[in-house]
Amino acid sequence: MLGLHGTLNLGARSLQTQSQGLAVAGQNLANVHNPTYTRQRLLLQTTTPLQGTFGSQGTGVGTQGIQQVLNSLLDRQIQSETSVSGFWEAHRTALDLAQTNLAETFNSRTQTTAGAAAAGEAGAAATLANQLSAFFNEWQNLAATPASLPQRSALLARAQSLAAQFQQTDARLTQLNAQLNEAVDTDVAQANELLTAIARLNDQIQRAELGRPGSANDLRDLRRQKLESLATLANVDTAETPEGQLTLSVGGVQLVAGRNVLDTLAPYNDANGQRLVRTTTAATPLTLTAGRLAGAIDARDGPLATLRTDLDALAATLIREVNARHRPGFNLNGQSGADFFAGTDAASIRVAPALIADPALLQASGTAGASGDNQVALALARLAQQPQADLGNQTFASRYSHIVTSLGEALAHANSQVEDQRLLASFLAGQRSSVSGVSIDEEMTDLVKFQKAFQASARIITTVDEMLDEVINLKR
């Protein structure tokens, strides 16, 4: 039989249990705006009953533990999609910067004080497409007055602007390439910090849970946050041991086992001087398929490398074809054999210094001593409309338009992927919030429920105390 003392203990256990329920509900409410927090609930169980004259008699309620309300499958999916989102965000950012380098915008730092109209004209010309068109137009103008020194000077100035535009575009893309390499270094350093943090949290969780009931819920939340931050940087695979420890692999190589960091990440240069990622100690190259690291590397070695190659091919073909037509011509002094352009690609293209120093050396005539002859000037003007085999049988203008369009299509695809991932991330976040998020209404309901139960338990103790007092007074 439970008796008065047994009932008193029952009430005391109930008081303690309802108090713990209030604490759990309070913890949930305190973290209602914490995006990394997982809602907790108190697990209750009936305490061991007593066998009496009238059969088994209950002894109240006890606490089994505090459990996180989560969906492990959903968490793994969010981790995976976080890596995909990181990839496309980095990819999109790199392509967006590349497109900015090719955009038809006027550089205000080169603007003169000639007025708004002059600035507008300069802005329209300060693009590679317009510079190409203007260059061939100047040859057409020279064909009308082939002996004119001012017209020759205008042509050479336009050619210098075109060469400078090639060089500037190449320099900007080179700088972007360097920035992407620096981004690899930065992300690798951040990833190593997260690996160390996850291993440290593994150790803290093991110490907190070893030999004790329940789990270290808040530490597990923090570990999940670090893990998802790491997933933003690279593709991560994890497995949890029965003791709650994580083993973690990045790019197919195991780096963390419990509290031990087996290896870290290190950037290195490939044969082309581009930054890639491998393990520090074993020097094992990582297979990065997702995350910011993979996105930056993929954009750098894919669309951006193609863009630079295409621009170099455009410049090289222009140099070769212009020189091939200019070299047989004759200057105003009856001399021949000089090249118009020097250099081999977008970075090195320039107008021959001798022509800049003396416009009379420009070889616009097809006949020696015939200063009014314009055969070479016309041939070079017509070059604008001639398809080039090395440019895919496209004209210079068409090829450049194709280059810009290809970059735009790649950027549009990246934008589409980023938007798709944003919608998916929002959907998954909503699903996790419905499972693991804190509901103020629900927690307020639990507060009232535990409060009433606490008051009722206190009433049991008060009642039993009064009954015990009556029993004691019976002896008087």
Secondary structure, 3 states (H helix, E strand, C coil): CCHHHHHHHHHHHHHHHHHHHHHHHHHHHHCCCCCCCCCEEEEEEECCCEEECCEEECCCEEEEEEEECCCHHHHHHHHHHHHHHHHHHHHHHHHHHHHHHHCCCCCHHHCCCCCHHHHHHHHHHCCHHHHHHHHHHHHHHHHHCCCCHHHHHHHHHHHHHHHHHHHHHHHHHHHHHHHHHHHHHHHHHHHHHHHHHHHHHHHHHHHHHCCCCCCCHHHHHHHHHHHHHHHHHCCEEEEECCCCCEEEEECCEEEEECCEECCCEEEEECCCCCEEEEECCCCCECCCCCHHHHHHHHHHHCHHHHHHHHHHHHHHHHHHHHHHHHCCCECCCCCECCCCEECCCCCCCEECHHHHHCHHHCCCECCCCCCCCCHHHHHHHHHHHCCEHHHCCECHHHHHHHHHHHHHHHHHHHHHHHHHHHHHHHHHHHHHHHHHCCCHHHHHHHHHHHHHHHHHHHHHHHHHHHHHHHHHHCCC
